[in-house]
């Protein structure tokens, strides 16, 4: 496919669908979005999972698959994965393509496909009148992100990006301290990659968490270390009148880890891998560990963020992705520095 053809193909993602089975008579003309179905007669919300990769199976299926108020639909082209996962969770509604899924009159969808497919899949669902929750990033470039956010507003549908750390109990408690200093590092082992892939697929969590913990801070500095076009490490500084937040990622380090440190008057708190907490107050040290029976998906905020989205779908509240868009804007600027553009 030529560059020009690829651009035209991507532009088609954002155009209205015109299938006669998905249109309705009304004042908006030949195409009108369908109304999102509500609960089924049995009281359950029809909600889909599109894509059944590692994160979907580890983080989201344990949450959605156990909810009695959800009529779960699974969608993937991989027949073996579809059968295995659906059997394991006793899911009746199984789909191998979006057309079939949309025809099932779902109310909402959790999108877990590859990042390169986010824009196309999310756009198709929004055009069909489906509320959408999508794994970060919304798309791998700011231009597509802007179009998707505007499309969701036009269709009056929720669009939520899966920044689960905003809902992780340890990070919520850290935000409640109203820190003056924030340090967050998220490191990998032997994983240098292109700046865009590193920043939009991984470092975006650091950027968004800094914005969550230092909401009025602005980008002040970016430092990136590359070798042969591969991003090896990146550091960002956000600064505000009352807070400074520093985030870093080393992709060629010796240990996979995530460490958050926040400091407020009289308090220093360190959170290790969104789990164990070291709390220092007046030179006294306390260690807080998650309960032995606390599920990882609860510890990392997936329970709470799924609940927020489902509550909005059930109540008719339309969640917008404007704040998430600001995170993606920062990421695009960081990529520009890393690429030297």
Secondary structure, DSSP 8 states (H G I E B T S, - for coil): --HHHHHHHHHHHTS----GGG---STT-S--------B-TTS-EEEEEE---HHIIIIIHHHHTT-TTEEEEEE-S-HHHHHHHHHHHT--EEESSHHHHHTT--SEEEE-S-GGGHHHHHHHHHHTT-EEEE-S-S-SSHHHHHHHHHHHHHHT--EEE--GGGG-HHHHHHHHT--SEEEEEEE-BS--EEHHHHIIIIIHHHHHHHHHHSTT-EEEEEEEEEETTEEEEEEEEEE-SS-EEEEEEETTBS--EEEEEEEETTEEEEEETTTEEEEEETTEEEEE---TT--HHHHTTHHHHHHHHHHHHHHT-----HHHHHHHHHHHHHHHHHHT-
